[in-house]
Amino acid sequence: MSDTVKLTLDEIHGLSLTILKNAGYGPDHCTAIADLLTTCQIDDCQSHGLFRLLMCAETMKAGKVDGHVAPVITPSDNAIVRVDARGGISLLAFHEALPHLIEKTRTHGIAAMAINRCFHFSALWPEVEQLSSAGLAAMAMVPSHSWVAPAGGTRGSLGTNPLAFSWPRQGQDPFTFDFATSAFARGEIELYRRAGKPLPDGVALDKKGNPTTDPHAAMEGAMLTFGGYKGSALSIMIELLAGPLIDDLTSLESLAYADGTSSAPYHGEIILAFDPAQFSGGRVDENDARAERLFADITGQGARLPSQRRYAARARNKARGYVEISKSLHDDLLALAR
């Protein structure tokens, strides 16, 4: 018997909608979440694809998230779009406020979206790529739960704190990266735990503050930042920009809010957008050419650009019309669907 199951692209979306509806999410939230998970799964992003439906169901079961609430956008004359998710999942708030962010970026050259009071569980690259598809450069940041120890520390003070960036390219996939400032994403450790595999060295501590490769011990202890003090400093920066700067929670406060439940982190999100037409003084074509010469020099020496493997997976899966996931995950998802 195969260890994997094939799902068509329509089946990914349909299964997501069914599970989310069964969990208690309303139609608008179901669509926003299912669209995101389908996008991630088509790109073979296993830790942020269908696997995340388990967290969506757990978050609703914990009684924290509102699966029917509509976000509220606060009008402003400045370059900031404020959207209150009102205790809902962040994705619907982002979807509703995105046109306002694009409009303000075209007007001011640079603009920001601050999403407050949201539950966040997803990858950030689909959000910044929606902005780069509109011809804008963009970056996004969120805190999470305080699962990550600072450099030199022994317990969690920081979140996995991802940072995403996307740069538009004419006629090509954008230059995009999206990575946690922790050495491993939390979802990756969970996948290792489910598969019964040891973690690499240098990514986690046990609850006594000792290095561990046991994913069970890592889930009870703390994760580590990448790059030692450098990753730790970036993580603290994200805590500040996506927390106190926008009047929202730090990862320490988010974990306290969860109160021991298995819910998605509750906090805020900041998205920054830049209009190349205004920043370059109207010389977009000349500066696009500079960027392309840089990309060509990188790939010409055998290096790859971030997300190249993801774009290759997207093209492959769309061409063949299906993706593959583990049978164990599929069994868990079918149980939720029933």
C-alpha positions in Angstrom: 0.0 0.0 0.0 1.3 3.5 -0.9 2.3 5.8 1.9 1.0 8.8 -0.1 -2.4 9.8 -1.5 -3.1 11.8 -4.7 -5.5 14.7 -4.5 -6.6 16.8 -7.5 -6.4 20.6 -7.1 -10.2 20.8 -6.8 -10.2 18.1 -4.2 -7.7 20.1 -2.1 -10.0 23.1 -2.1 -13.2 21.0 -1.6 -11.7 19.0 1.3 -10.6 22.2 3.0 -14.0 23.8 2.7 -15.7 20.7 4.1 -13.4 20.5 7.1 -13.6 24.2 7.8 -17.4 24.3 7.6 -17.6 21.2 9.9 -15.2 23.0 12.4 -17.6 25.9 12.5 -16.2 28.6 10.2 -18.6 30.8 8.2 -18.5 30.9 4.4 -16.2 34.0 4.0 -13.6 32.6 6.4 -13.9 29.1 4.8 -13.1 30.6 1.4 -10.2 32.8 2.5 -8.6 29.9 4.4 -9.2 27.3 1.7 -7.8 29.5 -1.0 -4.6 30.0 1.1 -4.2 26.3 1.9 -4.7 25.3 -1.7 -2.1 27.8 -2.8 0.4 26.4 -0.3 -0.3 22.8 -1.1 0.0 23.2 -4.8 3.5 24.6 -4.1 4.3 21.5 -2.1 4.6 23.6 1.1 3.6 20.6 3.3 4.0 22.4 6.7 1.6 25.2 5.6 -0.8 23.3 3.3 -3.6 20.9 4.3 -1.7 20.0 7.4 -2.8 23.4 8.9 -6.4 22.3 8.8 -5.7 20.4 12.0 -4.7 23.7 13.7 -7.8 25.5 12.3 -10.0 22.8 13.8 -8.2 22.9 17.1 -8.4 26.7 17.3 -12.1 26.6 16.8 -12.5 23.7 19.3 -10.6 25.8 21.9 -13.4 28.4 21.7 -11.0 31.3 21.0 -11.6 32.2 17.4 -14.8 33.7 15.9 -15.4 31.9 12.6 -18.1 34.3 11.4 -17.0 37.8 12.4 -16.4 40.3 9.6 -13.3 42.5 9.8 -13.6 46.3 10.2 -11.4 48.7 8.2 -10.8 52.1 9.7 -10.7 54.9 7.1 -7.6 57.2 7.2 -6.0 60.0 5.2 -2.5 58.7 5.9 -0.5 55.8 4.5 -1.7 53.3 7.1 -4.5 50.8 6.6 -5.9 49.6 9.9 -8.1 46.5 9.9 -9.5 45.0 13.0 -10.0 41.2 12.6 -12.1 41.2 15.7 -10.9 37.8 16.9 -11.2 36.1 13.5 -8.5 34.4 11.3 -6.2 37.0 9.7 -6.7 35.9 6.1 -10.2 37.4 5.7 -9.0 40.7 7.2 -6.0 40.8 4.7 -8.3 40.0 1.8 -10.8 42.7 2.6 -8.1 45.4 3.3 -5.8 44.5 0.4 -7.4 46.9 -2.2 -7.0 49.7 0.3 -3.3 49.0 0.8 -2.7 48.9 -2.9 -4.5 52.2 -3.4 -2.6 53.9 -0.6 0.7 52.6 -1.9 0.0 54.1 -5.3 -0.9 57.4 -3.7 1.9 57.7 -1.2 4.7 55.5 -2.7 4.8 53.5 0.6 2.0 52.2 2.8 1.4 49.8 5.6 -1.4 47.5 6.7 -1.8 46.8 10.4 -4.1 43.8 11.2 -5.1 43.7 14.8 -6.8 41.1 17.0 -6.3 38.2 14.6 -5.5 34.5 14.8 -2.6 33.7 12.4 -1.5 30.2 11.4 -0.5 30.6 7.7 2.5 31.3 5.4 3.2 34.9 4.5 4.4 34.5 1.0 0.9 34.2 -0.6 0.2 37.7 0.9 3.3 39.5 -0.3 3.0 37.7 -3.7 -0.4 39.2 -4.2 1.2 42.6 -3.8 4.1 41.8 -6.1 1.6 40.6 -8.7 0.2 44.2 -8.6 3.7 45.5 -9.3 4.6 46.4 -5.8 7.5 45.3 -3.6 6.2 44.1 -0.2 7.2 42.6 3.1 5.2 41.1 6.0 5.9 40.1 9.6 4.1 38.5 12.5 5.0 37.3 16.0 3.5 34.0 17.2 3.7 32.1 20.6 6.9 32.4 22.7 8.2 29.0 21.7 11.7 30.3 20.8 14.6 31.0 23.1 16.8 34.1 22.4 20.4 33.6 21.7 22.1 32.5 24.9 18.8 31.8 26.6 17.2 28.6 27.8 13.4 29.2 27.5 11.0 30.7 25.0 10.7 34.4 24.9 10.2 35.0 21.2 8.0 33.6 18.5 9.0 31.8 15.3 8.5 35.3 13.9 8.5 34.9 10.1 9.6 37.5 7.6 8.5 37.5 4.0 9.5 39.7 1.1 8.4 39.7 -2.6 9.9 41.7 -5.5 7.9 41.9 -8.8 9.5 40.7 -12.0 8.1 41.3 -15.5 6.9 38.1 -17.1 8.5 35.9 -14.5 7.7 34.6 -11.0 8.6 37.2 -8.4 11.7 37.0 -6.2 10.2 35.9 -2.9 11.4 34.6 0.4 9.5 33.6 3.5 11.3 32.1 6.5 10.9 31.8 10.2 13.6 33.5 12.3 13.6 30.2 14.3 16.0 27.6 12.9 12.9 25.4 12.2 9.3 26.4 11.7 7.0 25.0 14.4 5.0 23.1 11.8 8.2 21.4 10.6 9.0 20.1 14.1 5.4 18.7 14.3 5.9 16.9 11.0 9.1 15.4 12.3 7.3 14.3 15.4 4.5 12.7 13.3 7.0 10.9 11.1 9.1 9.7 14.1 12.3 11.3 12.8 15.0 13.1 14.9 15.6 16.8 14.4 18.8 18.1 13.1 21.3 19.4 15.7 21.1 23.0 16.8 17.4 23.7 16.3 15.9 23.0 19.7 16.3 22.8 23.5 14.4 20.5 26.0 12.5 21.9 28.9 15.7 21.9 31.0 17.4 24.1 28.4 19.6 21.3 27.0 20.1 20.8 23.3 17.9 18.0 21.9 17.1 16.3 18.6 13.9 14.7 20.0 10.9 16.5 18.5 8.7 15.5 21.5 11.2 17.2 23.9 11.5 20.2 21.5 7.7 20.7 21.7 7.9 20.7 25.5 11.1 22.9 25.5 12.1 25.7 23.2 13.2 26.2 19.7 16.4 28.2 18.7 16.8 31.1 16.2 18.8 30.6 13.1 22.2 32.3 13.0 22.6 32.7 16.7 22.6 36.4 17.8 21.8 37.6 14.3 18.5 35.6 14.0 17.7 36.5 17.6 18.0 40.2 16.9 15.8 39.9 13.8 13.2 38.0 15.8 13.2 40.8 18.4 12.8 43.4 15.7 9.7 41.5 14.4 8.3 41.3 17.9 8.5 45.1 18.1 7.2 46.0 14.6 4.4 43.5 14.6 3.5 44.0 18.2 3.9 47.2 20.2 4.3 49.4 17.0 0.8 48.5 15.9 -0.7 48.3 19.4 -0.8 44.5 19.5 0.5 41.5 21.5 4.0 40.2 21.7 4.6 36.4 21.5 4.8 36.2 25.3 1.4 37.8 25.6 0.0 35.7 22.8 1.0 32.4 24.5 -0.5 33.7 27.8 -3.7 34.5 25.9 -3.9 30.9 24.6 -4.0 29.7 28.3 -2.8 26.2 27.5 -5.1 25.6 24.5 -3.9 24.3 21.2 -5.1 27.3 19.3 -3.4 29.3 16.6 -1.4 32.3 17.9 -3.4 35.5 18.6 -1.7 38.8 17.9 -1.3 41.3 15.0 0.4 41.5 11.6 2.2 44.2 9.7 2.5 44.4 5.9 4.6 47.0 4.2 4.2 47.9 0.5 6.5 49.9 -1.8 5.7 51.4 -5.3 8.8 51.0 -7.5 7.5 53.7 -9.9 7.6 56.3 -7.2 10.8 55.2 -5.4 12.8 55.0 -8.7 11.6 58.4 -9.9 9.7 56.8 -12.8 12.7 54.8 -14.0 11.2 51.4 -13.4 12.5 49.7 -16.6 16.1 50.8 -15.9 16.0 49.6 -12.4 14.2 46.4 -13.2 17.1 45.7 -15.5 19.6 46.2 -12.7 17.6 43.7 -10.6 17.6 41.2 -13.4 21.4 41.5 -13.9 21.8 40.7 -10.2 19.5 37.7 -10.4 21.3 36.5 -13.5 24.7 36.8 -11.8 23.4 34.7 -8.8 21.9 31.9 -10.9 24.7 32.0 -13.4 27.2 30.8 -10.8 25.0 27.8 -9.9 23.1 29.3 -7.0 19.4 29.3 -6.9 17.0 32.1 -5.9 14.6 31.6 -3.0 11.3 30.0 -4.0 12.7 28.5 -7.2 11.9 25.0 -6.0 8.4 26.1 -4.9 7.7 27.6 -8.3 8.9 24.4 -10.0 6.6 22.4 -7.8 3.7 24.7 -8.6 4.3 24.3 -12.4 4.6 20.5 -12.0 1.5 20.0 -9.9 -0.6 22.3 -12.1 0.5 20.5 -15.2 -0.3 17.0 -13.8 -3.4 18.2 -12.0 -2.7 16.7 -8.6 -0.6 16.8 -5.5 0.6 14.1 -3.1 0.2 14.1 0.7 1.0 11.4 3.3 -1.6 8.8 3.9 -1.5 9.4 7.6 -2.4 13.1 7.1 -5.1 12.2 4.7 -6.6 9.8 7.2 -6.6 12.5 9.8 -8.3 15.0 7.4 -11.0 12.5 6.4 -11.8 12.0 10.1 -12.3 15.8 10.3 -14.3 15.9 7.1 -16.7 13.2 8.5 
